[in-house]
Amino acid sequence: MEELIARMTALLEPLEAACDQRRFFHATYLRTTRAVAAELTRGGFGDAEWVERWDIVFADLYLDALEADTAGRPPSRPWAIAFGAAAGLPPLRHVLLGMNAHINYDLPQALVAVISDEQFGDAALLACREADHRVIDAVLASRVAAEDEQLTKLSGPAPLPDRVLRPVSRLGTQRFLREARQKVWANAVVLSRARSRGPAAYAAALAQLEELSAAKVSTLLAPGQVLLKLAATGFGVRLPVQG
């Protein structure tokens, strides 16, 4: 985790120096990663070694996409849309775009990377993994208010409708995180079953997840109250059960 935080910190510096819009999500993610590291140190997880390995794999998927985009190489479609969003959007919108791409597209891949197909069939082990997953949910939820304050400072005075909706937005963000991450588990199971059928089946399932995730990220680029839109459509995506 220390190496991961150092890598993220080094990548943030040029983004901030260039006033790059990608800095908003990156800074939020860095603060969240530090919070997860603190929870690991506190002993808040059932299997700290597994959580650390999973968190690093998860973060690497985003960081590899960021480095590819910075170098002019095409990242996956969800990240291409998130990274390509107009610089003039509010910081919160950039954070939501990054969260959406990372949770919907990267998180199922991270889970299947650290949970074997056989382990997905072990109900007792999976229950332990899901319990640690819920601790991560709690860490994320605990960061919502602080991140909202941070982004509000960066955005300047908000219009009256946005100020009125802020308490609702915070609760909504927490609910959307839970809703999306619940769907992530179902999507990870679909990916695992596809993987067990061979590389072609896995590639097809992953391509479908990429398409669904890209479409969801695109919905966040529409004008208006983003969280109200998500209340109607949901934050997460759901792969259809294969076979």
PEWO-V992670 format. One record per pair of residues at least 12 apart in sequence whose ideal C-beta (glycine too) atoms are under 10 Angstrom apart, sorted by sequence separation. I is the first residue (numbers start at 1). GAP is how many residues later the second one is. If there is no record, write none. Layout:
<<I GAP> <I GAP>>
This chain:
<<11 12> <15 12> <39 12> <40 12> <64 12> <68 12> <82 12> <85 12> <193 12> <194 12> <62 13> <65 13> <66 13> <69 13> <70 13> <82 13> <84 13> <85 13> <192 13> <12 14> <61 14> <65 14> <69 14> <82 14> <83 14> <115 14> <152 14> <191 14> <194 14> <216 14> <219 14> <11 15> <12 15> <36 15> <37 15> <40 15> <61 15> <64 15> <65 15> <68 15> <69 15> <82 15> <83 15> <114 15> <190 15> <191 15> <194 15> <220 15> <36 16> <81 16> <82 16> <219 16> <9 17> <12 17> <62 17> <65 17> <66 17> <82 17> <149 17> <191 17> <216 17> <8 18> <9 18> <12 18> <37 18> <61 18> <65 18> <79 18> <82 18> <83 18> <111 18> <148 18> <187 18> <190 18> <191 18> <216 18> <8 19> <11 19> <36 19> <78 19> <79 19> <81 19> <82 19> <148 19> <190 19> <216 19> <62 20> <78 20> <81 20> <82 20> <216 20> <217 20> <8 21> <9 21> <80 21> <145 21> <148 21> <187 21> <188 21> <216 21> <8 22> <33 22> <36 22> <78 22> <79 22> <111 22> <145 22> <148 22> <187 22> <215 22> <7 23> <8 23> <33 23> <36 23> <78 23> <79 23> <82 23> <147 23> <213 23> <214 23> <9 24> <77 24> <78 24> <212 24> <213 24> <5 25> <8 25> <9 25> <33 25> <76 25> <78 25> <144 25> <145 25> <148 25> <187 25> <212 25> <4 26> <8 26> <33 26> <75 26> <78 26> <79 26> <107 26> <144 26> <147 26> <187 26> <211 26> <212 26> <32 27> <78 27> <79 27> <144 27> <212 27> <5 28> <77 28> <78 28> <144 28> <145 28> <209 28> <212 28> <4 29> <5 29> <30 29> <76 29> <107 29> <141 29> <144 29> <145 29> <208 29> <209 29> <29 30> <76 30> <141 30> <143 30> <144 30> <209 30> <5 31> <143 31> <208 31> <1 32> <4 32> <5 32> <66 32> <141 32> <142 32> <208 32> <1 33> <4 33> <29 33> <65 33> <76 33> <140 33> <141 33> <144 33> <206 33> <29 34> <140 34> <141 34> <143 34> <205 34> <208 34> <1 35> <2 35> <205 35> <1 36> <26 36> <62 36> <65 36> <138 36> <141 36> <180 36> <1 37> <25 37> <26 37> <29 37> <65 37> <103 37> <137 37> <140 37> <141 37> <205 37> <140 38> <204 38> <1 39> <62 39> <1 40> <26 40> <61 40> <62 40> <65 40> <137 40> <138 40> <25 41> <61 41> <65 41> <99 41> <136 41> <137 41> <140 41> <201 41> <64 42> <201 42> <59 43> <62 43> <22 44> <58 44> <61 44> <62 44> <134 44> <137 44> <58 45> <61 45> <136 45> <137 45> <194 45> <197 45> <60 46> <61 46> <197 46> <22 47> <59 47> <134 47> <196 47> <4 48> <22 48> <58 48> <61 48> <62 48> <133 48> <134 48> <190 48> <191 48> <193 48> <194 48> <7 49> <57 49> <58 49> <61 49> <133 49> <187 49> <190 49> <193 49> <194 49> <1 50> <20 50> <60 50> <180 50> <186 50> <187 50> <189 50> <190 50> <193 50> <1 51> <4 51> <8 51> <15 51> <58 51> <59 51> <133 51> <176 51> <179 51> <183 51> <187 51> <188 51> <190 51> <191 51> <4 52> <7 52> <11 52> <57 52> <58 52> <61 52> <95 52> <130 52> <133 52> <175 52> <183 52> <184 52> <186 52> <187 52> <189 52> <190 52> <3 53> <7 53> <54 53> <57 53> <58 53> <60 53> <95 53> <172 53> <173 53> <183 53> <184 53> <186 53> <190 53> <1 54> <4 54> <5 54> <8 54> <56 54> <57 54> <172 54> <173 54> <176 54> <180 54> <181 54> <182 54> <183 54> <184 54> <1 55> <4 55> <8 55> <11 55> <15 55> <55 55> <57 55> <58 55> <92 55> <95 55> <130 55> <172 55> <175 55> <176 55> <179 55> <180 55> <181 55> <183 55> <186 55> <4 56> <7 56> <11 56> <14 56> <54 56> <57 56> <58 56> <91 56> <92 56> <95 56> <129 56> <169 56> <171 56> <172 56> <175 56> <179 56> <180 56> <182 56> <183 56> <22 57> <25 57> <53 57> <54 57> <57 57> <94 57> <168 57> <169 57> <170 57> <173 57> <178 57> <179 57> <180 57> <1 58> <8 58> <25 58> <56 58> <93 58> <169 58> <172 58> <176 58> <177 58> <178 58> <4 59> <11 59> <54 59> <55 59> <91 59> <92 59> <126 59> <129 59> <168 59> <169 59> <172 59> <175 59> <176 59> <177 59> <7 60> <22 60> <53 60> <54 60> <91 60> <92 60> <165 60> <168 60> <175 60> <176 60> <21 61> <22 61> <53 61> <54 61> <90 61> <91 61> <21 62> <22 62> <90 62> <91 62> <92 62> <93 62> <165 62> <173 62> <20 63> <21 63> <22 63> <28 63> <51 63> <91 63> <92 63> <126 63> <162 63> <165 63> <168 63> <172 63> <21 64> <27 64> <28 64> <50 64> <90 64> <91 64> <161 64> <21 65> <22 65> <24 65> <50 65> <90 65> <91 65> <120 65> <21 66> <24 66> <25 66> <28 66> <29 66> <90 66> <92 66> <20 67> <21 67> <24 67> <28 67> <32 67> <19 68> <21 68> <23 68> <24 68> <26 68> <27 68> <90 68> <120 68> <121 68> <24 69> <25 69> <26 69> <29 69> <120 69> <21 70> <24 70> <25 70> <28 70> <29 70> <92 70> <23 71> <24 71> <25 71> <28 71> <120 71> <121 71> <21 72> <22 72> <24 72> <25 72> <26 72> <90 72> <117 72> <120 72> <121 72> <21 73> <24 73> <25 73> <29 73> <103 73> <107 73> <111 73> <115 73> <119 73> <120 73> <24 74> <25 74> <99 74> <103 74> <107 74> <110 74> <111 74> <115 74> <117 74> <118 74> <22 75> <25 75> <50 75> <54 75> <108 75> <109 75> <112 75> <113 75> <117 75> <120 75> <121 75> <21 76> <22 76> <25 76> <100 76> <104 76> <107 76> <108 76> <111 76> <112 76> <116 76> <117 76> <120 76> <25 77> <92 77> <96 77> <99 77> <103 77> <104 77> <107 77> <108 77> <111 77> <112 77> <115 77> <117 77> <47 78> <50 78> <51 78> <54 78> <58 78> <95 78> <99 78> <103 78> <106 78> <107 78> <108 78> <109 78> <110 78> <111 78> <112 78> <113 78> <117 78> <118 78> <50 79> <54 79> <104 79> <105 79> <108 79> <109 79> <112 79> <116 79> <117 79> <96 80> <100 80> <103 80> <104 80> <107 80> <108 80> <111 80> <112 80> <116 80> <117 80> <46 81> <47 81> <51 81> <55 81> <92 81> <99 81> <103 81> <107 81> <108 81> <111 81> <112 81> <46 82> <47 82> <50 82> <51 82> <54 82> <105 82> <108 82> <109 82> <112 82> <45 83> <46 83> <104 83> <108 83> <112 83> <47 84> <48 84> <51 84> <108 84> <46 85> <47 85> <51 85> <45 86> <46 86> <45 87> <44 88> <45 88> <46 89> <45 90> <112 90> <44 91> <45 91> <44 92> <112 93> <44 94> <45 94> <112 94> <40 95> <44 95> <39 96> <39 97> <108 97> <109 97> <108 98> <36 99> <39 99> <40 99> <36 100> <39 100> <109 100> <35 101> <38 101> <105 101> <108 101> <109 101> <36 103> <39 103> <106 103> <32 104> <35 104> <36 104> <105 104> <35 105> <104 105> <105 105> <108 105> <104 106> <105 106> <32 107> <35 107> <36 107> <105 107> <106 107> <32 108> <35 108> <104 108> <105 108> <34 109> <104 109> <105 109> <32 110> <103 110> <104 110> <32 111> <35 111> <102 111> <104 111> <105 111> <31 112> <101 112> <104 112> <105 112> <100 113> <101 113> <103 113> <104 113> <32 114> <100 114> <28 115> <31 115> <32 115> <101 115> <31 116> <100 116> <101 116> <100 117> <28 118> <99 118> <100 118> <28 119> <31 119> <98 119> <100 119> <101 119> <27 120> <97 120> <100 120> <96 121> <97 121> <99 121> <28 122> <24 123> <27 123> <28 123> <97 123> <27 124> <96 124> <97 124> <24 126> <94 126> <100 126> <24 127> <27 127> <93 127> <93 128> <97 129> <107 129> <108 129> <24 130> <76 130> <77 130> <96 130> <100 130> <23 131> <24 131> <78 131> <79 131> <82 131> <89 131> <96 131> <104 131> <108 131> <78 132> <81 132> <82 132> <85 132> <89 132> <103 132> <104 132> <105 132> <76 133> <77 133> <78 133> <81 133> <93 133> <103 133> <104 133> <76 134> <77 134> <78 134> <79 134> <80 134> <81 134> <89 134> <92 134> <96 134> <103 134> <104 134> <78 135> <79 135> <81 135> <82 135> <85 135> <86 135> <92 135> <100 135> <77 136> <78 136> <81 136> <82 136> <85 136> <90 136> <99 136> <100 136> <76 137> <77 137> <78 137> <80 137> <81 137> <84 137> <89 137> <100 137> <76 138> <77 138> <78 138> <79 138> <82 138> <78 139> <81 139> <82 139> <96 139> <77 140> <78 140> <81 140> <77 141> <78 159>>
